[in-house]
Amino acid sequence: MTPRVVAVHSSPVHGFSKSVRAEIRLREGIGVEGDAHAGATVQHRSRVAADPSQPNLRQVHLIHAELFDALREAGHEVEPGQLGENITTRDLDLLALPVGTRLTIGDAVITVTGLRNPCRQINDFQPGLLKQLVHTDDHGRVVRLAGVMGIVSRSGSVSVADPIAVELPPPPHLPLTRV
C-alpha cells in the first residue's frame, strides 16, 4: 500500500490537542503556518525556558494512524490530532525511519529529525495513556511510540489523501532518538 496522509491538524495556541484541518501549509525552516510550534528556534515552552536559541527540530509532528488502532485495542479512544500531531499517516512505519529521511507529501518536504518524547500531560488527557506511548522493552531500552518530529525542508501544502514518498538518507542510517 502507498503511504498516505489521513488527517492534518494545527493550533495557534500551546494546548494539548490540535484542530482538524482540510489542509495545512508548511513553510521551509519554520513549520506549519499558524501553528504555535512554528519557528526557526524552539517553540515548546519547556525548551524555550531552557534555551530559546536552540534550533527547532520539532517543527512538524507526525503520528502513524496504526498507533490509534493499537491504543483502541488497549482501551484508549484517541482520534487523530488529539495527541498534538500535525500530520497523521497510514501505511508508513514512521518509527523505523532513520534520521534524515525525507518525506515528500504534496509539494512539501519534511526531513525527519527524531522521536517525539511524550510528556506527562498525556495522562491528564487520558489516565494511563503515557504507559502505552513510552515503556521499557525486555532489554531495558526505552521505547517511544508517539510519532516522529521533523523540519520543513521545502514549503508546500499537505492535505488528506496526499501520498507520501520516502527518500532514505545515504548510509550509514542512524536510528531515531528523542528530540
N, C-alpha and C positions, 0 to 999 in steps of 0.2 A: 504494500500500500504506500502511496505517496504521502509523506508527512505534510500536514496542513494545519492551518490556524482554525480553531473552533470558537474562539472568543477574544475580544480585545477590551482593555479597560484603562481608565485613568482617573485621577482625582487631583483637584487643585489644592487639597489640604492634606496635612500629615495625619491621616487616620489609618485604621487597620485595613479595611476593605476598599476596593476601587469600583467605580460605576462601570457598567457595561456600555460600550460604545459601538456604533456601526463601523467606525474607522478611527485609527489613531495616526498621527503624523509624527515621524521620528526625525529629529534634527541631528546631523552629524556632530559628534563631540559634546552633545547636550543631553539627549534623551527624548522622552515623549513630551511633545508640546503640551503645555497646560498642566503637566503633572508636577506634584510637589517635589518629586525626587529628581527632576530635570536640572542639570547644571554641569559645568565642566569640573567643578570641585564637589566634594561630598555634600550631600543634602540630608542624609539621615541624621536626626538630631543628636544622637549619642556620638556619632563620628565628628560632627561639626564641633561639639563641645570639646572633644579630644584634640582635634587639629583641623581647622576649617580649610587649610590649604591643600589637604590630600586630594589627589585626583579622584574623580567619581568613577569607580569601576562598576558601579551599580546603577547605571542609567536606565537599564531595561531589565525587568524581571520576567522570566518565562517559567511556566509550570506545565508539565505534561498532564493531560486530562486523565490519563490512566491512574494518576495518583488519587484523583477524586473517586474513581471506581474502587480502588483499594480501601480508601477511607470509609466509603459507604459500607463495604463488607465488614469493616471493623466497628461499625455502629455510629459513624460520624457523617452527618449530612453536610457536605461542603460543596458549594457551587463555584464555578469559575468567577474569579475576581474577588472572592471573599477572603483569600489569603494574601491579597495585595499585589497580585501579579498583573503585569501589563498585557502579556500575551499568553493565552492558553493554547497548547499544541496537542496534536494527536498523531500517533504512529511515528514518533521520534523519541529515541532513548536519550533524552537530554543529559541525564546524569552520567552517561558513558562517554560523552564527548570530551575530547582533550581541550586544554587551554588553547585559545587562539583559533578555534573552529569559527568559520564564517558562515552565517545563516543568511541566505538571501530570501527575503519574504516580501512579496510585492516588488516594489522597486527599491526597497531599503536593504541595507546590510547591517547585521549585528555581529560583533565579534565577542565570543563567549570568554568571560574573564574568570569565572569561578562559581562556586556553590553559594546559594543563599544560606545564611546561618540564621535560622528562625529564633525569635526571642520569646520570652515568657508571655508576651501579650496574646500569643496563640491560645493559651489556657484560659484567658479572660473571654476569648471568643467562644471556645468550647472546652470545658474541663477535660483534661486527659489527652487533648489533641497533640500537644508538644511531644509526648512519648511516641506517637505514631510517626512524627516527622523527623525526630532525632533519637537515635538509640545506639547502643554499643553492640557490635556483632560478636560472634563466638570467638574471634581472635583479639578482642579488646579494642577494635578500631571504631571510631565514631562514624556513624552512617547518617548523612544528611539527605533528606528526600524532598525538601521544599523548593526544588527547582534550581535554576541557574540564573546568573546575572551576566550582563553584557554591556558593551558600549556600542553606540551607533557609529558605524564606520562609513555609511552612506545614507544620506537623507532619503526619505520616501514615506509613502503611506502603506499601512498594513490594515487589512480587512479580513473579516470572517471568510473562510474557504480559500484564502490565498495558499498556494503550495509553498513548501519550504525546501529550498535546495541547500545541501550541506557540502561545504568545502573544508576538508581537514587541513590542518597546517602541515608543513613539512616535518618529517620525523627528526628527532625523537618526539613522540607525543607525551606531553606532561599531563598527568591526571589532574582533575579539578580539585581545588582546595577551597576553603571558605574565603570569601571576600567581604 
